[in-house]
Amino acid sequence: AEIVGSDYRRSVGIIYQLAFSVGLLVLTALAYTLPHWRWLQLTVSLPNAFFLLCYWCLPESPRWLIAQKQNDKAMEVIKHIAKGNKRQLPLSFQNLSSEDEDGEKPKPSFLDLVRTTQIRKYTFILMYSWFTSSVLYQGLIMHMGIASENMYLDFLYSALVEFPAAFILMLTLDRIGRCYPWAAANVVAGSACLVTALVPDTLYWLKMTAACLGRMGITMCYEILCIVNPELYPTFLRNLGVLVCSSMCDFGGIITPFLVYRVAELWHELPLVIFAVIGLIDGGLVLLLPEMKGKTLPETIEEAENLHR
């Protein structure tokens, strides 16, 4: 979000997440080929070591460097980007100098996430949205695994619906905006969970179709959330804001197995009803966030507080 301009945030945010969807297809093939879970775990875990190379391959965000009064380093990155794109630097960038580095560097703190009215609202809504997306996304996968007639095929079908989800977002986010598609996707996901719970097991394909529709809806929520979360925080606070809010995704991942396997002992479809409720609530909450379509990223607390204007 920080390195690309507002015209490309949607495309970059969605395209890089398509790699996750491709990974799910690869995982299906690996799980079918390597039925022993230890070999499967090693196969999907060891390639993560290559991410260590990102330290040398990816440049630091120029926007963050400027916010930290490191203008010389920011100019090095900007010139490298301009050279790679075969573009001339705008005059505003050419005027950056080390003389502008004087002054206090803003230091992010956890209190900054709740100190002011609007940012506090962003933080709590985003935390709930991360929690909801995690619970519904993983919960649908686990519940489909329990009810599945063919675990591999059902997982494959549910992974394939992520591609039309990305396509829909590519068409809508820069035309309609972020908030309305986000709210609609939550409503679709929540409603699909409720339909899945109410459809009898004898209508298996209808039940699976509703579950896949819910998976598509919550995938859209995930992808929009990954775009919107960094857009709402000022530059010096952006990393911390995304870190704190997305930590609720991990918390959701922890409690989801208990919802799916323990709560289901009361009624097999009760977890889906819970998923529906929290998804529909999130659909209403995200409408309270400011629309960021076409807006530049905020640099200061004051700019973030005035995003609704």
FENRARA-V853031 format. One record per backbone hydrogen bond with DSSP energy under -1.0 kcal/mol. NH is the residue of the N-H (numbers start at 1). CO is the residue of the C=O. E is the energy in kcal/mol with one decimal. If there is no record, write none. Layout:
BEGIN
NH&CO&E  NH&CO&E
END
This chain:
BEGIN
8&5&-1.5  12&8&-2.7  13&9&-2.3  14&10&-1.9  15&11&-2.9  16&12&-2.0  21&17&-1.1  22&18&-2.6  23&19&-2.2  24&20&-1.5  25&21&-1.4  26&22&-2.2  27&23&-2.6  28&24&-1.9  29&25&-1.6  30&26&-2.6  31&27&-3.0  32&28&-1.8  33&29&-2.0  34&30&-3.5  40&36&-1.9  41&37&-2.6  42&38&-2.3  43&39&-2.3  44&40&-1.9  45&41&-1.3  46&42&-2.3  48&45&-1.6  49&46&-2.1  50&47&-1.7  51&48&-1.7  52&49&-1.6  53&50&-1.6  54&51&-1.4  55&52&-1.2  56&53&-1.2  57&53&-1.6  58&54&-2.4  65&61&-2.3  66&62&-2.6  67&63&-2.0  68&64&-1.7  69&66&-1.8  70&65&-3.2  74&70&-2.0  75&71&-2.5  76&72&-1.7  77&73&-1.9  78&74&-2.6  79&75&-2.7  80&76&-1.9  81&77&-2.4  82&78&-2.8  83&79&-2.5  84&80&-2.1  85&81&-2.1  87&82&-2.5  94&90&-1.7  95&91&-1.3  96&93&-1.6  100&97&-1.5  101&98&-1.7  113&110&-1.2  114&111&-1.5  115&111&-1.7  120&116&-2.1  121&117&-1.9  122&118&-2.7  123&119&-2.6  124&120&-2.2  125&121&-2.3  126&122&-2.8  127&123&-2.4  128&124&-2.1  129&125&-2.3  130&126&-2.6  131&127&-2.2  132&128&-2.8  133&129&-2.8  134&130&-2.2  135&131&-2.5  136&132&-2.7  137&133&-2.3  138&134&-2.4  139&135&-2.2  140&136&-2.2  141&137&-1.4  142&138&-2.6  143&139&-2.7  144&140&-2.3  145&141&-1.7  146&142&-1.6  147&143&-2.1  154&150&-2.5  155&151&-2.0  156&152&-2.1  157&153&-2.7  158&154&-2.2  159&155&-1.7  160&156&-2.1  161&157&-1.2  162&159&-1.5  163&160&-1.5  165&161&-1.3  166&162&-1.8  167&163&-2.1  168&164&-2.5  169&165&-1.8  170&166&-2.2  171&167&-1.4  172&168&-1.5  173&169&-2.4  175&172&-1.0  176&172&-3.5  177&172&-1.3  182&178&-1.9  183&179&-2.9  184&180&-2.6  185&181&-2.5  186&182&-2.0  187&183&-2.2  188&184&-2.6  189&185&-2.6  190&186&-2.9  191&187&-2.8  192&188&-2.5  193&189&-1.9  194&190&-1.9  195&191&-2.6  196&192&-2.6  197&193&-1.9  198&194&-1.6  199&195&-2.0  203&200&-1.6  204&202&-1.1  207&203&-2.2  208&204&-2.5  209&205&-2.3  210&206&-2.2  211&207&-2.0  212&208&-2.6  213&209&-2.1  214&210&-2.1  215&211&-2.2  216&212&-2.3  217&213&-2.2  218&214&-2.5  219&215&-1.9  220&216&-1.9  221&217&-1.8  222&218&-2.3  223&219&-2.4  224&220&-2.5  225&221&-2.6  226&222&-2.1  228&224&-2.9  229&225&-2.5  232&228&-1.3  237&234&-1.2  238&234&-1.0  241&237&-2.7  242&238&-2.6  243&239&-2.4  244&240&-2.8  245&241&-2.3  246&242&-2.6  248&245&-1.5  249&246&-1.4  251&247&-1.7  252&248&-2.4  253&249&-1.9  254&250&-1.5  255&251&-1.9  256&252&-1.8  259&255&-2.0  260&256&-2.7  261&257&-2.7  262&258&-1.7  263&258&-1.6  265&262&-1.5  266&263&-1.7  267&263&-1.1  270&267&-1.9  273&269&-1.4  274&270&-2.1  275&271&-2.6  276&272&-2.3  277&273&-2.0  278&274&-2.3  279&275&-2.2  280&276&-2.3  281&277&-2.1  282&278&-1.9  283&279&-1.7  284&280&-1.1  285&281&-2.0  286&282&-2.2  288&285&-2.2  289&286&-1.4  295&292&-1.7  304&300&-2.1  305&301&-2.2  306&302&-1.2  307&304&-1.1  309&306&-1.3
END
